[in-house]
Structures are given as structure tokens and as C-alpha cells.
């Protein structure tokens, strides 16, 4: 049986992360928004780093 508090905490973390992604990428309309600007490239790099950090934990 699952610990309900742990499941609740994990679901809240997923919800928070989802909201961050939605807010962070709201201005992005096309792939070129990532590749044609320094801020777009930074968003890609930061996202990859976050994935690496979450994968390591």
C-alpha cells in the first residue's frame, strides 16, 4: 500500500513543475523561438539541466 502523504507530495511536485513549464514557455510559439535567440537557447539548456537533476534524484 502507498503512503498517501508521499503520493500527495509527489502529485503536488508534478503540478508545480507543470505550472512552471506552462509559464516559462508561454511566449514560445515556434521552434525558431528557441533556436534564434539567446534566451531561447538558455531555456533549452536549463530544461535539460533540470531533467538531469530530477533524473539523478
CHARMM internal coordinates of N, CA and C (Angstrom, degrees):
IC EDIT
DIST 1 N 1 CA 1.4573
DIST 1 CA 1 C 1.5311
ANGL 1 N 1 CA 1 C 109.27
DIST 1 C 2 N 1.3109
ANGL 1 CA 1 C 2 N 115.81
DIHE 1 N 1 CA 1 C 2 N 144.43
DIST 2 N 2 CA 1.4555
ANGL 1 C 2 N 2 CA 122.18
DIHE 1 CA 1 C 2 N 2 CA -178.63
DIST 2 CA 2 C 1.5204
ANGL 2 N 2 CA 2 C 111.07
DIHE 1 C 2 N 2 CA 2 C -83.97
DIST 2 C 3 N 1.3146
ANGL 2 CA 2 C 3 N 114.39
DIHE 2 N 2 CA 2 C 3 N 147.95
DIST 3 N 3 CA 1.4497
ANGL 2 C 3 N 3 CA 120.87
DIHE 2 CA 2 C 3 N 3 CA 173.33
DIST 3 CA 3 C 1.5259
ANGL 3 N 3 CA 3 C 107.04
DIHE 2 C 3 N 3 CA 3 C -77.60
DIST 3 C 4 N 1.3153
ANGL 3 CA 3 C 4 N 116.73
DIHE 3 N 3 CA 3 C 4 N 114.72
DIST 4 N 4 CA 1.4737
ANGL 3 C 4 N 4 CA 120.39
DIHE 3 CA 3 C 4 N 4 CA -174.81
DIST 4 CA 4 C 1.5234
ANGL 4 N 4 CA 4 C 112.32
DIHE 3 C 4 N 4 CA 4 C -59.89
DIST 4 C 5 N 1.3123
ANGL 4 CA 4 C 5 N 116.99
DIHE 4 N 4 CA 4 C 5 N -36.33
DIST 5 N 5 CA 1.4630
ANGL 4 C 5 N 5 CA 119.26
DIHE 4 CA 4 C 5 N 5 CA -179.65
DIST 5 CA 5 C 1.5305
ANGL 5 N 5 CA 5 C 110.99
DIHE 4 C 5 N 5 CA 5 C -66.45
DIST 5 C 6 N 1.3190
ANGL 5 CA 5 C 6 N 117.56
DIHE 5 N 5 CA 5 C 6 N -39.89
DIST 6 N 6 CA 1.4651
ANGL 5 C 6 N 6 CA 120.96
DIHE 5 CA 5 C 6 N 6 CA 177.91
DIST 6 CA 6 C 1.5157
ANGL 6 N 6 CA 6 C 110.97
DIHE 5 C 6 N 6 CA 6 C -64.91
DIST 6 C 7 N 1.3079
ANGL 6 CA 6 C 7 N 116.89
DIHE 6 N 6 CA 6 C 7 N -42.94
DIST 7 N 7 CA 1.4664
ANGL 6 C 7 N 7 CA 120.97
DIHE 6 CA 6 C 7 N 7 CA 178.52
DIST 7 CA 7 C 1.5245
ANGL 7 N 7 CA 7 C 109.53
DIHE 6 C 7 N 7 CA 7 C -62.32
DIST 7 C 8 N 1.3200
ANGL 7 CA 7 C 8 N 116.85
DIHE 7 N 7 CA 7 C 8 N -43.74
DIST 8 N 8 CA 1.4615
ANGL 7 C 8 N 8 CA 121.45
DIHE 7 CA 7 C 8 N 8 CA 178.89
DIST 8 CA 8 C 1.5264
ANGL 8 N 8 CA 8 C 110.64
DIHE 7 C 8 N 8 CA 8 C -60.17
DIST 8 C 9 N 1.3400
ANGL 8 CA 8 C 9 N 116.96
DIHE 8 N 8 CA 8 C 9 N -45.15
DIST 9 N 9 CA 1.4614
ANGL 8 C 9 N 9 CA 120.97
DIHE 8 CA 8 C 9 N 9 CA 179.47
DIST 9 CA 9 C 1.5257
ANGL 9 N 9 CA 9 C 111.65
DIHE 8 C 9 N 9 CA 9 C -62.35
DIST 9 C 10 N 1.3227
ANGL 9 CA 9 C 10 N 116.78
DIHE 9 N 9 CA 9 C 10 N -43.35
DIST 10 N 10 CA 1.4678
ANGL 9 C 10 N 10 CA 120.69
DIHE 9 CA 9 C 10 N 10 CA 179.56
DIST 10 CA 10 C 1.5230
ANGL 10 N 10 CA 10 C 110.66
DIHE 9 C 10 N 10 CA 10 C -64.29
DIST 10 C 11 N 1.3074
ANGL 10 CA 10 C 11 N 117.23
DIHE 10 N 10 CA 10 C 11 N -42.60
DIST 11 N 11 CA 1.4664
ANGL 10 C 11 N 11 CA 120.26
DIHE 10 CA 10 C 11 N 11 CA 178.40
DIST 11 CA 11 C 1.5249
ANGL 11 N 11 CA 11 C 111.28
DIHE 10 C 11 N 11 CA 11 C -63.53
DIST 11 C 12 N 1.3119
ANGL 11 CA 11 C 12 N 117.61
DIHE 11 N 11 CA 11 C 12 N -37.82
DIST 12 N 12 CA 1.4671
ANGL 11 C 12 N 12 CA 120.45
DIHE 11 CA 11 C 12 N 12 CA 176.63
DIST 12 CA 12 C 1.5175
ANGL 12 N 12 CA 12 C 111.51
DIHE 11 C 12 N 12 CA 12 C -66.45
DIST 12 C 13 N 1.3277
ANGL 12 CA 12 C 13 N 117.28
DIHE 12 N 12 CA 12 C 13 N -37.55
DIST 13 N 13 CA 1.4578
ANGL 12 C 13 N 13 CA 120.50
DIHE 12 CA 12 C 13 N 13 CA 176.48
DIST 13 CA 13 C 1.5258
ANGL 13 N 13 CA 13 C 110.62
DIHE 12 C 13 N 13 CA 13 C -63.72
DIST 13 C 14 N 1.3195
ANGL 13 CA 13 C 14 N 116.26
DIHE 13 N 13 CA 13 C 14 N -40.83
DIST 14 N 14 CA 1.4728
ANGL 13 C 14 N 14 CA 120.47
DIHE 13 CA 13 C 14 N 14 CA 177.73
DIST 14 CA 14 C 1.5240
ANGL 14 N 14 CA 14 C 109.99
DIHE 13 C 14 N 14 CA 14 C -63.82
DIST 14 C 15 N 1.3036
ANGL 14 CA 14 C 15 N 117.17
DIHE 14 N 14 CA 14 C 15 N -44.02
DIST 15 N 15 CA 1.4642
ANGL 14 C 15 N 15 CA 121.12
DIHE 14 CA 14 C 15 N 15 CA 179.03
DIST 15 CA 15 C 1.5281
ANGL 15 N 15 CA 15 C 110.95
DIHE 14 C 15 N 15 CA 15 C -61.92
DIST 15 C 16 N 1.3202
ANGL 15 CA 15 C 16 N 117.05
DIHE 15 N 15 CA 15 C 16 N -45.63
DIST 16 N 16 CA 1.4714
ANGL 15 C 16 N 16 CA 120.59
DIHE 15 CA 15 C 16 N 16 CA 178.64
DIST 16 CA 16 C 1.5255
ANGL 16 N 16 CA 16 C 111.16
DIHE 15 C 16 N 16 CA 16 C -61.22
DIST 16 C 17 N 1.3188
ANGL 16 CA 16 C 17 N 116.64
DIHE 16 N 16 CA 16 C 17 N -45.07
DIST 17 N 17 CA 1.4660
ANGL 16 C 17 N 17 CA 120.52
DIHE 16 CA 16 C 17 N 17 CA -179.86
DIST 17 CA 17 C 1.5228
ANGL 17 N 17 CA 17 C 110.99
DIHE 16 C 17 N 17 CA 17 C -63.34
DIST 17 C 18 N 1.3153
ANGL 17 CA 17 C 18 N 116.74
DIHE 17 N 17 CA 17 C 18 N -40.15
DIST 18 N 18 CA 1.4617
ANGL 17 C 18 N 18 CA 121.11
DIHE 17 CA 17 C 18 N 18 CA 178.90
DIST 18 CA 18 C 1.5192
ANGL 18 N 18 CA 18 C 110.89
DIHE 17 C 18 N 18 CA 18 C -62.67
DIST 18 C 19 N 1.3193
ANGL 18 CA 18 C 19 N 117.31
DIHE 18 N 18 CA 18 C 19 N -43.01
DIST 19 N 19 CA 1.4636
ANGL 18 C 19 N 19 CA 120.91
DIHE 18 CA 18 C 19 N 19 CA 178.56
DIST 19 CA 19 C 1.5293
ANGL 19 N 19 CA 19 C 111.13
DIHE 18 C 19 N 19 CA 19 C -63.94
DIST 19 C 20 N 1.3358
ANGL 19 CA 19 C 20 N 116.72
DIHE 19 N 19 CA 19 C 20 N -39.14
DIST 20 N 20 CA 1.4641
ANGL 19 C 20 N 20 CA 119.83
DIHE 19 CA 19 C 20 N 20 CA 177.99
DIST 20 CA 20 C 1.5230
ANGL 20 N 20 CA 20 C 110.70
DIHE 19 C 20 N 20 CA 20 C -62.80
DIST 20 C 21 N 1.3170
ANGL 20 CA 20 C 21 N 117.07
DIHE 20 N 20 CA 20 C 21 N -42.58
DIST 21 N 21 CA 1.4667
ANGL 20 C 21 N 21 CA 120.90
DIHE 20 CA 20 C 21 N 21 CA 179.72
DIST 21 CA 21 C 1.5230
ANGL 21 N 21 CA 21 C 109.94
DIHE 20 C 21 N 21 CA 21 C -63.15
DIST 21 C 22 N 1.3095
ANGL 21 CA 21 C 22 N 116.89
DIHE 21 N 21 CA 21 C 22 N -46.37
DIST 22 N 22 CA 1.4670
ANGL 21 C 22 N 22 CA 121.27
DIHE 21 CA 21 C 22 N 22 CA -179.71
DIST 22 CA 22 C 1.5236
ANGL 22 N 22 CA 22 C 110.52
DIHE 21 C 22 N 22 CA 22 C -59.76
DIST 22 C 23 N 1.3186
ANGL 22 CA 22 C 23 N 117.28
DIHE 22 N 22 CA 22 C 23 N -46.87
DIST 23 N 23 CA 1.4674
ANGL 22 C 23 N 23 CA 120.95
DIHE 22 CA 22 C 23 N 23 CA -178.95
DIST 23 CA 23 C 1.5201
ANGL 23 N 23 CA 23 C 112.32
DIHE 22 C 23 N 23 CA 23 C -67.85
DIST 23 C 24 N 1.3162
ANGL 23 CA 23 C 24 N 115.79
DIHE 23 N 23 CA 23 C 24 N -42.23
DIST 24 N 24 CA 1.4560
ANGL 23 C 24 N 24 CA 120.44
DIHE 23 CA 23 C 24 N 24 CA -176.39
DIST 24 CA 24 C 1.5227
ANGL 24 N 24 CA 24 C 112.42
DIHE 23 C 24 N 24 CA 24 C -66.29
DIST 24 C 25 N 1.3195
ANGL 24 CA 24 C 25 N 116.55
DIHE 24 N 24 CA 24 C 25 N -36.65
DIST 25 N 25 CA 1.4542
ANGL 24 C 25 N 25 CA 120.07
DIHE 24 CA 24 C 25 N 25 CA -174.23
DIST 25 CA 25 C 1.5366
ANGL 25 N 25 CA 25 C 113.71
DIHE 24 C 25 N 25 CA 25 C -103.09
DIST 25 C 26 N 1.3019
ANGL 25 CA 25 C 26 N 117.26
DIHE 25 N 25 CA 25 C 26 N 9.79
DIST 26 N 26 CA 1.4655
ANGL 25 C 26 N 26 CA 120.68
DIHE 25 CA 25 C 26 N 26 CA 178.82
DIST 26 CA 26 C 1.5334
ANGL 26 N 26 CA 26 C 112.50
DIHE 25 C 26 N 26 CA 26 C -56.89
DIST 26 C 27 N 1.3430
ANGL 26 CA 26 C 27 N 119.08
DIHE 26 N 26 CA 26 C 27 N -39.79
DIST 27 N 27 CA 1.4613
ANGL 26 C 27 N 27 CA 118.26
DIHE 26 CA 26 C 27 N 27 CA -179.20
DIST 27 CA 27 C 1.5226
ANGL 27 N 27 CA 27 C 114.06
DIHE 26 C 27 N 27 CA 27 C -74.58
DIST 27 C 28 N 1.3071
ANGL 27 CA 27 C 28 N 118.50
DIHE 27 N 27 CA 27 C 28 N -12.47
DIST 28 N 28 CA 1.4661
ANGL 27 C 28 N 28 CA 122.16
DIHE 27 CA 27 C 28 N 28 CA -177.52
DIST 28 CA 28 C 1.5262
ANGL 28 N 28 CA 28 C 109.20
DIHE 27 C 28 N 28 CA 28 C -78.20
DIST 28 C 29 N 1.3167
ANGL 28 CA 28 C 29 N 115.79
DIHE 28 N 28 CA 28 C 29 N 122.70
DIST 29 N 29 CA 1.4695
ANGL 28 C 29 N 29 CA 120.55
DIHE 28 CA 28 C 29 N 29 CA -179.54
DIST 29 CA 29 C 1.5289
ANGL 29 N 29 CA 29 C 112.49
DIHE 28 C 29 N 29 CA 29 C -114.14
DIST 29 C 30 N 1.3394
ANGL 29 CA 29 C 30 N 116.63
DIHE 29 N 29 CA 29 C 30 N -29.71
DIST 30 N 30 CA 1.4646
ANGL 29 C 30 N 30 CA 120.47
DIHE 29 CA 29 C 30 N 30 CA -179.68
DIST 30 CA 30 C 1.5236
ANGL 30 N 30 CA 30 C 108.98
DIHE 29 C 30 N 30 CA 30 C -138.54
DIST 30 C 31 N 1.3142
ANGL 30 CA 30 C 31 N 116.00
DIHE 30 N 30 CA 30 C 31 N 167.33
DIST 31 N 31 CA 1.4638
ANGL 30 C 31 N 31 CA 121.27
DIHE 30 CA 30 C 31 N 31 CA 177.19
DIST 31 CA 31 C 1.5150
ANGL 31 N 31 CA 31 C 110.44
DIHE 30 C 31 N 31 CA 31 C -59.74
DIST 31 C 32 N 1.2978
ANGL 31 CA 31 C 32 N 117.19
DIHE 31 N 31 CA 31 C 32 N -35.47
DIST 32 N 32 CA 1.4588
ANGL 31 C 32 N 32 CA 121.33
DIHE 31 CA 31 C 32 N 32 CA -179.19
DIST 32 CA 32 C 1.5272
ANGL 32 N 32 CA 32 C 112.17
DIHE 31 C 32 N 32 CA 32 C -61.86
DIST 32 C 33 N 1.3169
ANGL 32 CA 32 C 33 N 117.46
DIHE 32 N 32 CA 32 C 33 N -25.54
DIST 33 N 33 CA 1.4638
ANGL 32 C 33 N 33 CA 119.98
DIHE 32 CA 32 C 33 N 33 CA 176.24
DIST 33 CA 33 C 1.5307
ANGL 33 N 33 CA 33 C 110.87
DIHE 32 C 33 N 33 CA 33 C -62.01
DIST 33 C 34 N 1.3153
ANGL 33 CA 33 C 34 N 116.42
DIHE 33 N 33 CA 33 C 34 N -28.56
DIST 34 N 34 CA 1.4656
ANGL 33 C 34 N 34 CA 120.28
DIHE 33 CA 33 C 34 N 34 CA 175.30
DIST 34 CA 34 C 1.5178
ANGL 34 N 34 CA 34 C 111.56
DIHE 33 C 34 N 34 CA 34 C -79.75
DIST 34 C 35 N 1.2971
ANGL 34 CA 34 C 35 N 116.72
DIHE 34 N 34 CA 34 C 35 N -44.67
DIST 35 N 35 CA 1.4612
ANGL 34 C 35 N 35 CA 120.49
DIHE 34 CA 34 C 35 N 35 CA -168.86
DIST 35 CA 35 C 1.5235
ANGL 35 N 35 CA 35 C 114.75
DIHE 34 C 35 N 35 CA 35 C -89.24
DIST 35 C 36 N 1.3040
ANGL 35 CA 35 C 36 N 118.32
DIHE 35 N 35 CA 35 C 36 N -17.72
DIST 36 N 36 CA 1.4654
ANGL 35 C 36 N 36 CA 120.57
DIHE 35 CA 35 C 36 N 36 CA -175.04
DIST 36 CA 36 C 1.5271
ANGL 36 N 36 CA 36 C 114.47
DIHE 35 C 36 N 36 CA 36 C -99.56
DIST 36 C 37 N 1.3240
ANGL 36 CA 36 C 37 N 117.03
DIHE 36 N 36 CA 36 C 37 N 3.55
DIST 37 N 37 CA 1.4612
ANGL 36 C 37 N 37 CA 118.02
DIHE 36 CA 36 C 37 N 37 CA 179.78
DIST 37 CA 37 C 1.5231
ANGL 37 N 37 CA 37 C 110.13
DIHE 36 C 37 N 37 CA 37 C -140.55
DIST 37 C 38 N 1.3203
ANGL 37 CA 37 C 38 N 115.72
DIHE 37 N 37 CA 37 C 38 N 149.08
DIST 38 N 38 CA 1.4654
ANGL 37 C 38 N 38 CA 118.99
DIHE 37 CA 37 C 38 N 38 CA 177.54
DIST 38 CA 38 C 1.5313
ANGL 38 N 38 CA 38 C 112.68
DIHE 37 C 38 N 38 CA 38 C -60.64
DIST 38 C 39 N 1.3161
ANGL 38 CA 38 C 39 N 117.17
DIHE 38 N 38 CA 38 C 39 N -37.32
DIST 39 N 39 CA 1.4645
ANGL 38 C 39 N 39 CA 119.05
DIHE 38 CA 38 C 39 N 39 CA 179.94
DIST 39 CA 39 C 1.5284
ANGL 39 N 39 CA 39 C 111.19
DIHE 38 C 39 N 39 CA 39 C -67.56
DIST 39 C 40 N 1.3153
ANGL 39 CA 39 C 40 N 117.13
DIHE 39 N 39 CA 39 C 40 N -34.94
DIST 40 N 40 CA 1.4683
ANGL 39 C 40 N 40 CA 120.50
DIHE 39 CA 39 C 40 N 40 CA 176.80
DIST 40 CA 40 C 1.5099
ANGL 40 N 40 CA 40 C 111.91
DIHE 39 C 40 N 40 CA 40 C -65.55
DIST 40 C 41 N 1.3184
ANGL 40 CA 40 C 41 N 115.71
DIHE 40 N 40 CA 40 C 41 N -43.08
DIST 41 N 41 CA 1.4619
ANGL 40 C 41 N 41 CA 120.04
DIHE 40 CA 40 C 41 N 41 CA 178.27
DIST 41 CA 41 C 1.5304
ANGL 41 N 41 CA 41 C 109.69
DIHE 40 C 41 N 41 CA 41 C -64.48
DIST 41 C 42 N 1.3201
ANGL 41 CA 41 C 42 N 117.14
DIHE 41 N 41 CA 41 C 42 N -39.98
DIST 42 N 42 CA 1.4670
ANGL 41 C 42 N 42 CA 120.67
DIHE 41 CA 41 C 42 N 42 CA 177.86
DIST 42 CA 42 C 1.5272
ANGL 42 N 42 CA 42 C 110.94
DIHE 41 C 42 N 42 CA 42 C -61.15
DIST 42 C 43 N 1.3213
ANGL 42 CA 42 C 43 N 116.88
DIHE 42 N 42 CA 42 C 43 N -39.32
DIST 43 N 43 CA 1.4665
ANGL 42 C 43 N 43 CA 119.93
DIHE 42 CA 42 C 43 N 43 CA 178.77
DIST 43 CA 43 C 1.5247
ANGL 43 N 43 CA 43 C 110.88
DIHE 42 C 43 N 43 CA 43 C -62.87
DIST 43 C 44 N 1.3110
ANGL 43 CA 43 C 44 N 116.60
DIHE 43 N 43 CA 43 C 44 N -40.15
DIST 44 N 44 CA 1.4659
ANGL 43 C 44 N 44 CA 120.07
DIHE 43 CA 43 C 44 N 44 CA 178.35
DIST 44 CA 44 C 1.5275
ANGL 44 N 44 CA 44 C 109.78
DIHE 43 C 44 N 44 CA 44 C -64.01
DIST 44 C 45 N 1.3147
ANGL 44 CA 44 C 45 N 116.80
DIHE 44 N 44 CA 44 C 45 N -47.84
DIST 45 N 45 CA 1.4696
ANGL 44 C 45 N 45 CA 121.30
DIHE 44 CA 44 C 45 N 45 CA -178.42
DIST 45 CA 45 C 1.5275
ANGL 45 N 45 CA 45 C 110.22
DIHE 44 C 45 N 45 CA 45 C -62.35
DIST 45 C 46 N 1.3179
ANGL 45 CA 45 C 46 N 117.16
DIHE 45 N 45 CA 45 C 46 N -45.60
DIST 46 N 46 CA 1.4630
ANGL 45 C 46 N 46 CA 120.71
DIHE 45 CA 45 C 46 N 46 CA 179.56
DIST 46 CA 46 C 1.5224
ANGL 46 N 46 CA 46 C 111.25
DIHE 45 C 46 N 46 CA 46 C -62.37
DIST 46 C 47 N 1.3032
ANGL 46 CA 46 C 47 N 117.22
DIHE 46 N 46 CA 46 C 47 N -38.70
DIST 47 N 47 CA 1.4635
ANGL 46 C 47 N 47 CA 120.82
DIHE 46 CA 46 C 47 N 47 CA 179.03
DIST 47 CA 47 C 1.5239
ANGL 47 N 47 CA 47 C 111.19
DIHE 46 C 47 N 47 CA 47 C -65.29
DIST 47 C 48 N 1.3101
ANGL 47 CA 47 C 48 N 116.23
DIHE 47 N 47 CA 47 C 48 N -41.05
DIST 48 N 48 CA 1.4704
ANGL 47 C 48 N 48 CA 120.17
DIHE 47 CA 47 C 48 N 48 CA 178.50
DIST 48 CA 48 C 1.5232
ANGL 48 N 48 CA 48 C 109.80
DIHE 47 C 48 N 48 CA 48 C -64.82
DIST 48 C 49 N 1.3205
ANGL 48 CA 48 C 49 N 116.75
DIHE 48 N 48 CA 48 C 49 N -42.02
DIST 49 N 49 CA 1.4623
ANGL 48 C 49 N 49 CA 120.18
DIHE 48 CA 48 C 49 N 49 CA 178.66
DIST 49 CA 49 C 1.5278
ANGL 49 N 49 CA 49 C 110.74
DIHE 48 C 49 N 49 CA 49 C -62.27
DIST 49 C 50 N 1.3147
ANGL 49 CA 49 C 50 N 117.01
DIHE 49 N 49 CA 49 C 50 N -42.37
DIST 50 N 50 CA 1.4631
ANGL 49 C 50 N 50 CA 120.20
DIHE 49 CA 49 C 50 N 50 CA 178.49
DIST 50 CA 50 C 1.5275
ANGL 50 N 50 CA 50 C 111.30
DIHE 49 C 50 N 50 CA 50 C -62.29
DIST 50 C 51 N 1.3234
ANGL 50 CA 50 C 51 N 116.69
DIHE 50 N 50 CA 50 C 51 N -39.97
DIST 51 N 51 CA 1.4524
ANGL 50 C 51 N 51 CA 119.96
DIHE 50 CA 50 C 51 N 51 CA 177.25
DIST 51 CA 51 C 1.5149
ANGL 51 N 51 CA 51 C 110.97
DIHE 50 C 51 N 51 CA 51 C -63.27
DIST 51 C 52 N 1.3167
ANGL 51 CA 51 C 52 N 117.09
DIHE 51 N 51 CA 51 C 52 N -41.58
DIST 52 N 52 CA 1.4635
ANGL 51 C 52 N 52 CA 120.85
DIHE 51 CA 51 C 52 N 52 CA 178.03
DIST 52 CA 52 C 1.5237
ANGL 52 N 52 CA 52 C 111.27
DIHE 51 C 52 N 52 CA 52 C -62.76
DIST 52 C 53 N 1.3200
ANGL 52 CA 52 C 53 N 116.45
DIHE 52 N 52 CA 52 C 53 N -42.93
DIST 53 N 53 CA 1.4620
ANGL 52 C 53 N 53 CA 120.21
DIHE 52 CA 52 C 53 N 53 CA -179.97
DIST 53 CA 53 C 1.5255
ANGL 53 N 53 CA 53 C 111.23
DIHE 52 C 53 N 53 CA 53 C -65.71
DIST 53 C 54 N 1.3154
ANGL 53 CA 53 C 54 N 116.98
DIHE 53 N 53 CA 53 C 54 N -42.48
DIST 54 N 54 CA 1.4645
ANGL 53 C 54 N 54 CA 119.43
DIHE 53 CA 53 C 54 N 54 CA -179.39
DIST 54 CA 54 C 1.5202
ANGL 54 N 54 CA 54 C 111.00
DIHE 53 C 54 N 54 CA 54 C -70.64
DIST 54 C 55 N 1.3124
ANGL 54 CA 54 C 55 N 117.62
DIHE 54 N 54 CA 54 C 55 N -30.15
DIST 55 N 55 CA 1.4614
ANGL 54 C 55 N 55 CA 121.27
DIHE 54 CA 54 C 55 N 55 CA 177.91
DIST 55 CA 55 C 1.5182
ANGL 55 N 55 CA 55 C 111.23
DIHE 54 C 55 N 55 CA 55 C -71.30
DIST 55 C 56 N 1.3284
ANGL 55 CA 55 C 56 N 116.55
DIHE 55 N 55 CA 55 C 56 N -31.55
DIST 56 N 56 CA 1.4589
ANGL 55 C 56 N 56 CA 121.19
DIHE 55 CA 55 C 56 N 56 CA -178.23
DIST 56 CA 56 C 1.5242
ANGL 56 N 56 CA 56 C 112.75
DIHE 55 C 56 N 56 CA 56 C -75.39
DIST 56 C 57 N 1.3127
ANGL 56 CA 56 C 57 N 117.58
DIHE 56 N 56 CA 56 C 57 N -22.16
DIST 57 N 57 CA 1.4661
ANGL 56 C 57 N 57 CA 119.81
DIHE 56 CA 56 C 57 N 57 CA -177.01
DIST 57 CA 57 C 1.4965
ANGL 57 N 57 CA 57 C 113.22
DIHE 56 C 57 N 57 CA 57 C -89.79
END
COOR INIT
IC SEED 1 N 1 CA 1 C
IC BUILD
